[in-house]
């Protein structure tokens, strides 16, 4: 073999080796990126609304007569029975008035007793007797009114429950026009939770609830949870028992009332919290939050197109359940998206897709409420 042939062979081998090395280097520059297929699943989310909590009975205790408080017979937070004395008012002046009224009765009675035989003897007219009897009746009515006022001086609890704040103490002059009640007695064996939904949430909530009429739908409303001010979820679930069924023109919202059992009396009257209403999403398009990135207030994912290219898609997030976004539009069930590291990619980048199992990215998927 001539030297020329040997040189040509060596050049061919060197060229092939360089091409293979360049191919390997080109392949190495395409990163391996985890990808996941977007599923469609049933999932339960939660919508939160501020809630005001009140006992099922809240009875204001007020003075029916004017007087100085001479005794506060209970303390704030104390459990009381219906009819149990709470306050005592000064009655000295009323007692004196009662004595005077009793004397008027006695005097009127004497007048009537004197006239009756005279009427029988036709000495005086029947009209005079009737006038005296009317004066007696008026005296008795005045006396009864005063004795009733003396009874009002002993103020009792109208219901069984727990005593609230007591703004007025011994020595304070109170009466029917006093701005604040002497106290409020609350029955908190159950508590009412009052909250409002905007019109869109209300319509959506009704459409997802079984029933042909509002009354039927109320019966099928799902249980709700209560998040306490410290962030903990209350141990007892509640039920939505009433809805106003009309939109408040001032706020554009609809009012609801939920009831929560309170056997331990841990929820005081007048407290607040957050009510958590479950929302059932059927065949929802789910995207892990880890698979997204934000830019200028919009949420994006990278969809894999073809075999290796990626393109950015804006997604419309309907809700978030744990670390999953419930997507309204922008991506569909079955689409392949970049699972991790989307923020490091650019539009049109090429990748080596590395399939992942969707459940490995989801912290939890709550079962559909039954």
Buried (B, 14 or more C-beta within 10 A) or exposed (E): EEEEEEEEEEEEEEEEEEEEEEEEEEEEEEEEBBBBBBBBBBBBBBBEBEBBBBBBBBBEBBBBBBBEBBEBBBEEEBEBEEEBEBBBBBBEEBBEBBEEBBEBBEEBBEBBEEBBEEBEEEEBEEEBBEBBBEBBEEBBEBBEEBBEBBBBBBBBBBBBBBBBEBEBEEEEEBEEEBEEBBBBBBBBBBBBBBBBBBEEBBEBBBEBBEEEEEEEBBBEBBBBBBBBEEEEEBEBBBBBBEBEEEBEEEEEBBBBBBBBBBEEBEBBBBBEBBBBBBBBBEEBBBBBBBBBBEEEEEBBBBBBEEEEBBEBBEBEBBBEBEEBBBBEEBBEBEBBBBBBBBEEBEEEBBBEBEEBEBEEBBEEBEEEEE
